[in-house]
Amino acid sequence: MIQEANPWAVFGFVTAMTYHGLTDLVAKEVYPITSKNAGNPHRLPLGTMPDDWSEGTRLIAARRPARVGDVAVHWTQLTEEPGFGVIIGYSSGIPIYVTDVERTLLDALRMPDKSGGIAKVLQAWRSAENVDVGKLVSYTDAYGNKVLRQRVGFVLEKLGKTHSRLDEWRHGLQRGGSVKLVANNPYAETFSAEWNLSLNVPASILAIIEGT
């Protein structure tokens, strides 16, 4: 019903984590993503073809319902559509747009409050054994955010994963007290000097990606 209400919406965050089997959370809420531009240049409403949207055809009015039955819907509206990391999945046999594994992991790290919290996010990263590191790095670069690169580089190396871009990222680290593993948590003295990153979560949570 959500995909029908907003044909360009993409299911992300904890909803996508559940879809990809990256969490043991039982999702009781839904987290779709949309953008401010009307429609979407990268996607067609599912079940339609380009010829269905010839010049002069009115676009479907995208709605954002706050609830569908007993399920709360938490919308995230982006200024611009990233244009990557979206696949067609199926829920109860119905096609839906959902972020792929790599973008799901990145978006969860960017907004852990929409993804079950940082502990569940790091557990998702650890459980994604077949993640495409090259795609993950490419998406990170596409977001164009230095702090995100530092977070991703730190997590990847803790998980024992490597990529040639990590050394390049290390040469362009952002400095300052705002560079934290979790943006909304207070700064902590525990620190990764290699990634110039405040590790502002309890040691028990960091242990999730350290394998201890």
N, C-alpha and C positions, 0 to 999 in steps of 0.2 A: 504493500500500500504506500509506503514511503517513496519507493522508486516511481510509482505512478503519480504521486503528488508532485514530485520534483524529478523529472526524467534525467537531469544532469547530475543529480546528487551521487556521491561516492561514499560507500560505507568505509569508515576508517577507525583508527584508535582501538579501543578495547573490542569494538564490534569486529574489526578485521583480525585482531589477535585471536579472538574466539574462532572465527571462520577458518583461519590457517592452523589452528591447533597449537598456538603459541602460549596459551594460558589455561590454567585450570579454573579460572573464574567462570561462574555461571552468569552470563550477561543478562541483567534485568532492565537495562536501559540501552538505547540505540544511539550511536554517534555518527551521523552522516556529515559529509563535508560538501560545501557548495562555494561558489565564488560570486563576487558582486556583479560581474558582467552577465547580461541576460543571455541565456543559452550557454553554449560552450563550443568553441571552435575545434576542440579535440574529440568530441563525442557526439553521437546522435542518440536521440531517445531510443532505447532498446526496442527492437521489433520493427524499426523503420529503416528505410534506405535513403541514400542521398537524394534520389529523384523525388522522394516524398516532400522534400523541403526546397522546392524550386523557388525562384524569385517571386515574391508576392505572397507566399504562404505564411500565415501568421504562426509565430512560435507559441508553443504551449506555455501558459502562465505557470511559472514554477511556484509552488506553495511550500511552506515550511511549518507543518503541523507540530504543535508542542507535545501532543500525545497521539498514539494510535491504540485505541482500546485502553488497556491498563498499562501500556508501555510508554514511559517517558522518552521523548526524543530530544537530544541535545545537539543542536546545530552548531557547526563551526563554519563561519563565513570568511573565506580568504579574499584578500584584495585582488589577487590574480590567481588563475588556475596554473599550477606548476607545469602541467602538460606532460607528466611522466608518472609511471608507477601505478597505472590503473588497468585492471583486467576485468573481464566479464566472468562472474562466478554464478553459482546457482544456489538458491535458498528454497527448499521445498519444491524444486523443479522450476522455479521462476528465475529468469536471468536478472542479475543485479550488477551494478558497478561496485567494485571493492578495490582498495589499495592492495598491491602485491606485497609479498613478504618483506622485500627490502624497504619499500616506502613505509610500510606499517611499522617496522622497527625504528626507522628514522623519526617518523611522526610521534611515536610513543616516547622517544627520547626527548623530542622537542617539547611535548606537552604531556608529561607523565600524569598530570591530574585528570586527564581524559582517558587514561590507559590503565587504570587500576592502581596507580602509585608507582614510585620508582622501583620498589622491590619487585613488583610484578613485571615491570618493564625490563629490568636486568635479567630476570628469569626467562623472559621471552627471548632475549638476545642469546642467552646460553642454550636454550632449547632449539634454536634455529640452526641445526647442525649443517644443513645443506644450503645455507644462505650463499648467494652469489656475491662475493666480496667486491668483485669488479663493478657490478651494478650498484652495490651499496655506496661505493666510493664515488661513482659517477653521479648518483643522485645527490650525495652530500655536496659535491662541487656545484651541482645545478642550483641548489638552494642558496649558494653564495654567501654563507654565513661562517665567519672564522670560528666563532665559539662552538658552533655545531661541529665543525671539523675537529676541534680539540676534544670534544666529548666523544665523537665517534672514534677518533684515533686512540684515545685512552681505552675505551671499551674493547675495541678490536684487539689491541695488543694484550690486554688482560686475558682475552679469550684465546690467545695464541694464534691469531690470524694476522697475516701480513699482506702488504700491497706496496708497490713502488711509490705511490702517491703519499704515503704516510711521512716519508722523509721530507718531501717537499712541503707538506703541511707544517711540519715542525719548524721550518725556516720562516714561517709567516705567522707566528703565534700572536694572538691578541693579548695585551697585558692589562692588568688592573683588577680591582677587587670584584668586578662584576662577572669575571670569568669563573663560573661555578658549574659543577656537574648538574645540579638542579637549580634552575633559574630562580624559582620562588622560595627556596630555602635560604636561611641566613648563611652568611659566609662562615667557613670553618677553617681552622688552622691546619688541619690535615690537608696535605697538598701534594700534587704530582708536579714535581719540578720539570720533568720531561715535557709535559703538556701544559704547564703553567695553568693548572686547573685546581680550584678548591674542591676537595672531595667532601662535600657538605652533606653526607649521609652517614648513619651509624656504621661502624665496622662490620656488624653482622650483615648489613645489606651489601657492602662492598665485597664481602666474602662470596657472594653469589657468583660473581664473575671471576673471582680469584680461585675458584674451585676448592675452597676450604670450608 
